[in-house]
Amino acid sequence: MEGLNRTGYGSGPVPTILELAEVEKDARVHDARHTAATLLLELGVDIL
């Protein structure tokens, strides 16, 4: 995911949340979506 960073969010809650959580890697809301889906599948939740 080279080239993706927090600056694409501009201002708003995402950069603040990442800073408060002390996340040092670049992250996107889309990444969180995939993480949530993976965790739900691992728990056996029918996401369809």
Residue pairs with C-beta under 8 A, 6 or more apart in sequence:
1 26
1 28
1 31
4 26
4 28
5 26
6 14
6 15
6 18
6 26
6 27
8 28
9 15
9 29
14 29
18 27
37 47
40 47
41 47
